[in-house]
Amino acid sequence: MQFSQRAQAITPFYAMEFGRRAAELEATGVHVVKLNIGEPDFGAPPAFLAEMARISDGRPMPYTGALGITELRTAIAEFSRDRFAAPIDPARVVITTGASAALLLACAALIDPGDEVLVADPSYPCNRRFAESFGAQVRLLPAGPSSRFQLDAPAIDAAWTDRTRGVITASPANPTGTSLPYEDLRALSAAVADRGGWRIIDEIYLGLKDGERRSIAHDDPGAIVVNSFSKYFGMTGWRLGWMVVPEPMIPVAEKMAQNFYICPPTPAQVAALTCFTPASIAVAEERRALLQHRRQLVLDGLAQIPSLSVPVAPDGAFYVYLDVAATGMSASEFCDRALSEAHVALTPGKDFGDLDAERYVRLSYAVSDEELTIALERLGEFLA
């Protein structure tokens, strides 16, 4: 069987590879602390689960409109206004099958073969894979500790060429957990707009950010802003996300969604209305505080291990980007040995780009305090 060049060019997602190896170890009776995957351990809000049970009574669950049910689009617009200081027209909200489908639709709508797209290095690998799948020439722009691992307007201005068509960025970001100050994000978005470029702003972790949380969706109505139920609401497996699109893109997104996947999952859409009640928001905020507590637990524990350092403290998401250079091991070797010898699964930096990829390791603290404490003890003993 001859596979496409696209399929052959895609590299493994090492976070998942280490997850597979961790599962193989666990099958032999070994306890592995899995800090390689960015998945909250608390699951969906109780009200969502109760509603899913209630509507799973055999009633018809027909296709919805490709853009999602009106009630949910309205609820998301109100959530954006109340929580993210970004009032938006519900007509601009597109419900998708997870944030991945939002990125798929956006890239399909915006990219022609040969277009240059600017992306931060490091960054979440799947974002650039979507762009490459539609023929983009993705250019990774180095974004190190001095810029909080984030792109900014000066970096965009310096990198833009006649072939550049757009930018994909995230704040807060995976794998670093760092965000761009809001005014800097506005400046970045304006710099792209001034050049006639499109911009996809990934706000999947915005709900988990420290301090003020503001979405760019209102201040830049020309941006495509992607979000998800997976992180703030803990609904990873339910595959429900959304994006806020410019008004001219609404019919384009609808047409593509109709052809790509018909509509988002109907039961998940109906039950997701319960996520925006005061009780469910309170649950989500409690979990946000829990993740902040876990972050501090991890940072305090890592500070006790001399050969590990955190060049930029995260302020969102649930990741720490570790510098392992002082161990004398590459990131790949460190992750291999941490799994096989200390039974702690982590993700090497090569998953996220080229810049110092063998220097950095991503740690996800989206697990219990007990598991984090065990992992820190094991890593300390391993490196001692």
Backbone torsions as a table, in degrees:
resi	resn	phi	psi	omega
1	MET	NA	131.0	-179.7
2	GLN	-98.6	117.4	179.7
3	PHE	-92.6	158.2	-177.8
4	SER	-66.0	157.3	175.0
5	GLN	-60.6	-33.7	177.5
6	ARG	-59.3	-47.5	-178.4
7	ALA	-65.9	-37.5	-178.5
8	GLN	-72.8	-26.6	-175.8
9	ALA	-81.4	-21.6	-176.3
10	ILE	-71.7	127.5	178.0
11	THR	-83.9	161.6	177.9
12	PRO	-62.5	154.5	172.4
13	PHE	-92.3	102.5	-168.6
14	TYR	-65.8	-27.3	175.2
15	ALA	-58.1	-41.0	178.9
16	MET	-74.5	-34.6	177.6
17	GLU	-61.6	-44.2	178.4
18	PHE	-68.9	-28.8	173.8
19	GLY	-65.4	-40.5	177.5
20	ARG	-63.4	-44.8	179.8
21	ARG	-65.7	-36.0	177.2
22	ALA	-63.4	-40.8	178.9
23	ALA	-64.0	-37.8	177.9
24	GLU	-64.2	-40.0	176.7
25	LEU	-64.2	-43.9	-178.9
26	GLU	-62.9	-31.4	179.6
27	ALA	-64.9	-20.0	177.5
28	THR	-91.5	2.6	178.6
29	GLY	99.0	5.9	179.9
30	VAL	-88.1	136.5	175.2
31	HIS	-84.9	120.3	179.4
32	VAL	-114.2	131.6	173.3
33	VAL	-89.0	117.3	-172.3
34	LYS	-98.2	100.7	178.3
35	LEU	-110.9	21.6	-175.8
36	ASN	-94.9	-20.9	-173.6
37	ILE	-111.2	137.3	177.5
38	GLY	-88.0	77.5	-178.1
39	GLU	-138.3	116.2	179.6
40	PRO	-58.8	143.4	-176.9
41	ASP	-89.5	-1.0	-172.9
42	PHE	-93.3	-11.5	176.1
43	GLY	75.6	-176.2	-176.2
44	ALA	-70.7	157.7	177.2
45	PRO	-59.1	145.7	-178.7
46	PRO	-54.8	-39.7	-178.6
47	ALA	-64.1	-35.9	177.2
48	PHE	-63.9	-46.5	-179.7
49	LEU	-63.4	-39.7	178.7
50	ALA	-64.8	-39.9	179.2
51	GLU	-68.5	-38.5	176.2
52	MET	-60.1	-42.1	178.8
53	ALA	-64.6	-40.1	-177.5
54	ARG	-65.2	-40.9	-175.5
55	ILE	-87.1	-2.7	177.9
56	SER	-90.1	54.9	-174.9
57	ASP	-114.9	16.5	179.4
58	GLY	93.4	-2.9	179.1
59	ARG	-63.9	154.4	178.0
60	PRO	-61.6	140.1	174.8
61	MET	-126.2	73.9	-175.6
62	PRO	-72.0	168.9	172.1
63	TYR	-56.1	145.0	169.5
64	THR	-98.3	-179.1	170.6
65	GLY	-60.8	153.7	-175.4
66	ALA	-62.2	-27.1	-178.9
67	LEU	-87.9	-3.5	179.5
68	GLY	102.5	169.3	-177.8
69	ILE	-74.3	144.5	-175.8
70	THR	-59.4	-40.8	-177.3
71	GLU	-61.2	-39.5	-178.5
72	LEU	-73.7	-38.9	178.2
73	ARG	-62.4	-38.9	177.6
74	THR	-67.3	-41.8	179.5
75	ALA	-62.4	-39.1	179.1
76	ILE	-67.6	-39.8	177.6
77	ALA	-62.0	-40.8	178.0
78	GLU	-68.4	-37.7	176.3
79	PHE	-62.6	-42.6	178.0
80	SER	-61.6	-40.6	178.6
81	ARG	-66.9	-46.3	-172.3
82	ASP	-79.7	-35.3	-173.9
83	ARG	-101.8	-30.2	-173.4
84	PHE	-117.7	13.3	175.7
85	ALA	53.0	38.6	-176.5
86	ALA	-137.4	82.9	175.9
87	PRO	-66.2	130.5	-177.9
88	ILE	-138.5	157.6	175.4
89	ASP	-74.3	126.4	178.2
90	PRO	-55.4	-25.0	179.2
91	ALA	-63.8	-21.8	179.7
92	ARG	-84.3	-6.5	-178.2
93	VAL	-87.6	125.7	178.3
94	VAL	-115.4	115.3	176.8
95	ILE	-79.5	136.8	-175.2
96	THR	-133.7	166.7	178.2
97	THR	-81.8	79.4	-173.4
98	GLY	78.0	164.0	176.6
99	ALA	-64.0	-26.2	178.6
100	SER	-59.1	-40.7	178.5
101	ALA	-68.3	-32.5	176.0
102	ALA	-63.4	-44.8	178.7
103	LEU	-65.7	-37.4	176.9
104	LEU	-60.9	-48.8	-179.6
105	LEU	-63.4	-43.4	-178.0
106	ALA	-62.7	-45.9	-179.9
107	CYS	-65.9	-39.5	178.7
108	ALA	-62.8	-35.1	-177.2
109	ALA	-77.5	-25.0	-168.0
110	LEU	-110.5	-23.2	-166.9
111	ILE	-107.5	132.2	168.7
112	ASP	-111.1	155.0	179.4
113	PRO	-54.2	133.1	179.1
114	GLY	93.6	-12.4	177.6
115	ASP	-63.5	138.5	175.5
116	GLU	-91.4	133.0	179.4
117	VAL	-123.8	132.3	-178.5
118	LEU	-96.8	131.6	-177.6
119	VAL	-139.7	146.1	179.3
120	ALA	-70.5	147.6	171.2
121	ASP	-121.1	106.5	14.9
122	PRO	-89.1	160.9	175.4
123	SER	-163.3	169.2	179.9
124	TYR	-63.1	122.8	-170.2
125	PRO	-65.3	-33.5	-175.0
126	CYS	-65.3	-28.9	179.4
127	ASN	-59.3	-46.7	-179.0
128	ARG	-74.5	-25.6	176.0
129	ARG	-64.9	-38.7	176.0
130	PHE	-58.9	-47.8	-178.7
131	ALA	-61.8	-44.7	-179.5
132	GLU	-63.7	-32.6	-179.0
133	SER	-64.1	-24.2	177.8
134	PHE	-100.6	16.0	171.8
135	GLY	95.1	7.8	-179.7
136	ALA	-70.1	148.4	167.5
137	GLN	-96.7	98.9	-176.5
138	VAL	-80.7	127.2	176.7
139	ARG	-111.1	118.2	178.8
140	LEU	-82.1	124.8	179.1
141	LEU	-101.7	122.5	-179.3
142	PRO	-56.6	129.0	178.3
143	ALA	-136.6	92.5	-174.4
144	GLY	-93.7	-167.6	-177.2
145	PRO	-57.2	-33.2	-176.3
146	SER	-63.8	-24.3	177.4
147	SER	-111.0	21.8	-178.5
148	ARG	59.5	29.3	-179.0
149	PHE	61.2	27.9	-176.7
150	GLN	-122.1	147.9	168.1
151	LEU	-75.0	152.4	173.9
152	ASP	-140.0	177.5	-175.7
153	ALA	-59.3	-44.7	178.1
154	PRO	-59.2	-37.8	178.6
155	ALA	-64.7	-39.7	178.3
156	ILE	-65.7	-45.6	-179.7
157	ASP	-60.0	-40.8	-177.7
158	ALA	-70.5	-29.7	-173.2
159	ALA	-93.7	-18.5	-172.1
160	TRP	-64.1	136.1	176.7
161	THR	-128.8	178.7	179.0
162	ASP	-65.5	-20.8	-178.7
163	ARG	-91.9	-11.2	-176.3
164	THR	-71.6	133.6	179.7
165	ARG	-117.5	-24.8	-177.2
166	GLY	-170.7	178.3	-175.6
167	VAL	-135.2	139.2	170.2
168	ILE	-116.5	123.5	179.4
169	THR	-141.4	164.5	-177.3
170	ALA	-139.0	138.6	176.8
171	SER	-152.7	117.0	-9.3
172	PRO	-61.3	160.7	-170.5
173	ALA	-112.2	153.0	167.0
174	ASN	-106.5	123.6	25.4
175	PRO	-104.2	2.5	-166.4
176	THR	-92.7	-21.0	-176.0
177	GLY	72.7	11.1	-178.0
178	THR	-101.5	151.8	178.5
179	SER	-119.7	164.5	175.9
180	LEU	-97.1	131.4	175.7
181	PRO	-50.2	143.3	-170.4
182	TYR	-58.2	-42.5	-179.7
183	GLU	-64.4	-33.0	176.0
184	ASP	-69.2	-35.6	176.9
185	LEU	-65.9	-41.1	176.3
186	ARG	-60.9	-41.8	-179.9
187	ALA	-65.2	-40.5	177.4
188	LEU	-61.4	-47.4	-178.4
189	SER	-61.9	-40.2	179.3
190	ALA	-66.9	-37.0	179.3
191	ALA	-62.4	-38.9	178.1
192	VAL	-70.6	-43.8	-179.7
193	ALA	-61.3	-40.1	-179.3
194	ASP	-61.4	-25.2	179.6
195	ARG	-95.3	5.7	179.3
196	GLY	77.5	17.7	-177.3
197	GLY	-94.0	160.4	173.7
198	TRP	-92.9	159.7	179.9
199	ARG	-142.8	126.9	173.3
200	ILE	-103.2	118.3	-179.4
201	ILE	-107.6	114.3	-179.7
202	ASP	-87.0	110.3	179.0
203	GLU	-112.5	29.3	-175.2
204	ILE	-58.4	-33.0	-177.8
205	TYR	-101.3	10.4	-176.3
206	LEU	-60.8	-37.2	179.6
207	GLY	-61.4	-22.1	-177.6
208	LEU	-100.6	9.9	-177.8
209	LYS	-75.6	150.3	173.3
210	ASP	-71.1	153.8	170.4
211	GLY	62.4	-145.4	-177.4
212	GLU	-65.3	136.3	178.5
213	ARG	-121.0	111.5	-178.5
214	ARG	-127.2	132.5	176.5
215	SER	-91.2	146.6	178.2
216	ILE	-80.2	-5.2	-170.7
217	ALA	-60.4	-32.4	-179.9
218	HIS	-84.7	-47.3	-176.3
219	ASP	-68.4	-25.6	176.8
220	ASP	-127.0	83.5	-178.3
221	PRO	-67.8	-5.8	176.5
222	GLY	-92.5	-4.3	180.0
223	ALA	-84.3	154.6	168.7
224	ILE	-100.8	117.1	-173.5
225	VAL	-113.1	120.6	-173.6
226	VAL	-104.9	138.3	176.0
227	ASN	-145.6	-179.7	-170.9
228	SER	-158.1	155.9	171.2
229	PHE	-84.4	-6.3	-169.0
230	SER	-71.1	-36.9	-169.5
231	LYS	-97.4	-62.4	-178.4
232	TYR	-63.3	-39.4	-179.5
233	PHE	-95.3	-3.2	175.5
234	GLY	68.2	29.8	-171.8
235	MET	-108.6	48.2	-173.1
236	THR	-55.5	-52.2	-173.0
237	GLY	-76.8	-9.2	-178.1
238	TRP	-83.0	-10.1	172.1
239	ARG	52.5	68.2	178.3
240	LEU	-139.9	126.2	177.7
241	GLY	-142.3	-173.4	175.8
242	TRP	-157.1	164.1	169.5
243	MET	-141.4	151.5	174.7
244	VAL	-104.6	122.2	-172.4
245	VAL	-116.3	156.5	171.9
246	PRO	-60.5	149.5	-176.3
247	GLU	-52.8	-42.7	-179.6
248	PRO	-64.5	-17.8	-176.5
249	MET	-87.6	-9.2	-175.9
250	ILE	-57.5	-54.0	-179.2
251	PRO	-66.5	-28.9	178.0
252	VAL	-67.2	-46.1	179.0
253	ALA	-62.8	-38.8	-179.6
254	GLU	-64.0	-46.2	-179.4
255	LYS	-61.9	-43.2	-178.9
256	MET	-69.3	-41.0	178.3
257	ALA	-61.9	-40.6	178.1
258	GLN	-56.2	-40.4	-176.7
259	ASN	-83.9	-32.8	-175.1
260	PHE	-81.1	-43.8	-176.6
261	TYR	-149.4	13.3	176.4
262	ILE	70.4	-61.8	179.5
263	CYS	-165.8	162.6	173.6
264	PRO	-68.6	164.6	-178.6
265	PRO	-58.3	124.0	-176.2
266	THR	-62.4	-50.1	-178.8
267	PRO	-59.2	-41.9	-179.8
268	ALA	-63.2	-38.5	178.5
269	GLN	-63.4	-46.7	-177.7
270	VAL	-62.6	-47.5	-177.8
271	ALA	-69.4	-27.6	-178.1
272	ALA	-65.1	-17.4	176.1
273	LEU	-59.5	-27.9	-179.7
274	THR	-72.4	-15.1	-178.9
275	CYS	-67.6	-20.7	-172.6
276	PHE	-101.8	12.9	173.0
277	THR	-78.6	156.2	177.4
278	PRO	-54.9	-37.2	-178.9
279	ALA	-65.5	-43.7	-178.9
280	SER	-70.4	-37.8	176.5
281	ILE	-62.8	-39.2	177.9
282	ALA	-62.1	-40.3	176.7
283	VAL	-62.3	-45.4	-179.2
284	ALA	-62.9	-38.2	179.5
285	GLU	-70.0	-36.0	174.3
286	GLU	-61.7	-40.4	179.8
287	ARG	-70.3	-35.0	174.8
288	ARG	-60.2	-44.8	177.7
289	ALA	-63.8	-37.0	178.0
290	LEU	-62.5	-42.0	178.9
291	LEU	-65.8	-35.2	176.2
292	GLN	-65.0	-39.0	175.6
293	HIS	-62.8	-44.1	179.8
294	ARG	-63.7	-38.7	178.3
295	ARG	-59.0	-45.9	-179.3
296	GLN	-65.2	-37.3	176.6
297	LEU	-58.2	-44.8	-178.7
298	VAL	-67.6	-46.3	-179.3
299	LEU	-61.7	-40.8	177.9
300	ASP	-65.1	-40.9	-180.0
301	GLY	-67.7	-41.0	179.6
302	LEU	-66.2	-31.1	179.5
303	ALA	-64.6	-18.7	178.7
304	GLN	-88.5	-2.1	179.8
305	ILE	-110.8	101.7	-169.4
306	PRO	-57.5	-31.8	-174.1
307	SER	-86.6	1.4	177.2
308	LEU	-116.1	140.2	178.5
309	SER	-141.3	158.0	178.4
310	VAL	-119.5	100.5	-174.3
311	PRO	-65.5	-30.3	177.7
312	VAL	-136.7	118.8	179.3
313	ALA	-68.5	133.2	179.9
314	PRO	-70.4	156.2	176.3
315	ASP	-133.0	20.8	178.3
316	GLY	-173.3	178.0	-177.9
317	ALA	60.5	-148.9	176.9
318	PHE	-148.3	49.8	-179.4
319	TYR	-129.6	149.9	168.0
320	VAL	-123.8	133.1	178.9
321	TYR	-102.1	106.8	-171.7
322	LEU	-91.3	141.3	170.9
323	ASP	-96.9	116.4	-176.6
324	VAL	-108.3	10.5	-174.6
325	ALA	-58.4	-35.1	-177.0
326	ALA	-68.9	-11.7	177.4
327	THR	-76.5	-15.3	-175.2
328	GLY	82.5	2.2	178.9
329	MET	-109.5	151.1	168.5
330	SER	-70.9	163.5	179.1
331	ALA	-60.6	-38.6	-180.0
332	SER	-65.3	-44.8	178.8
333	GLU	-64.8	-41.7	179.5
334	PHE	-58.5	-47.8	-179.1
335	CYS	-66.0	-39.2	177.3
336	ASP	-59.7	-48.3	-176.1
337	ARG	-74.7	-35.0	177.1
338	ALA	-61.0	-37.1	179.2
339	LEU	-73.5	-48.8	-173.6
340	SER	-75.0	-32.1	-175.2
341	GLU	-102.8	-39.4	-179.0
342	ALA	-101.7	-10.0	179.6
343	HIS	59.6	45.2	173.8
344	VAL	-124.8	123.0	-179.3
345	ALA	-93.5	126.8	178.9
346	LEU	-132.0	179.7	-179.1
347	THR	-125.0	126.0	179.6
348	PRO	-73.5	155.2	-176.7
349	GLY	-61.8	-20.8	-177.9
350	LYS	-65.4	-13.0	173.6
351	ASP	-67.3	-23.7	-165.0
352	PHE	-114.8	0.5	178.0
353	GLY	151.1	-160.8	-175.9
354	ASP	-110.1	-26.6	-173.5
355	LEU	-65.4	111.7	179.3
356	ASP	48.5	38.8	-174.1
357	ALA	-62.8	-27.4	179.8
358	GLU	-94.3	13.4	176.9
359	ARG	-105.9	-27.7	-170.0
360	TYR	-113.1	151.2	178.7
361	VAL	-135.4	136.7	176.3
362	ARG	-93.6	132.6	174.4
363	LEU	-117.1	126.5	175.4
364	SER	-99.3	126.5	-179.8
365	TYR	-103.2	31.0	179.6
366	ALA	-87.4	39.2	177.2
367	VAL	-129.5	178.1	-173.6
368	SER	-68.7	160.6	174.9
369	ASP	-55.8	-41.8	-177.8
370	GLU	-61.6	-46.1	-179.8
371	GLU	-65.5	-39.5	178.8
372	LEU	-64.3	-41.4	179.4
373	THR	-63.1	-43.2	178.2
374	ILE	-62.0	-44.2	-178.5
375	ALA	-62.0	-44.2	-179.9
376	LEU	-64.1	-40.7	177.1
377	GLU	-62.8	-44.4	-178.5
378	ARG	-65.1	-42.5	179.9
379	LEU	-65.5	-39.5	177.9
380	GLY	-62.2	-44.3	179.2
381	GLU	-66.7	-42.0	179.4
382	PHE	-59.2	-46.0	-177.5
383	LEU	-78.8	-19.8	176.6
384	ALA	-71.0	NA	NA
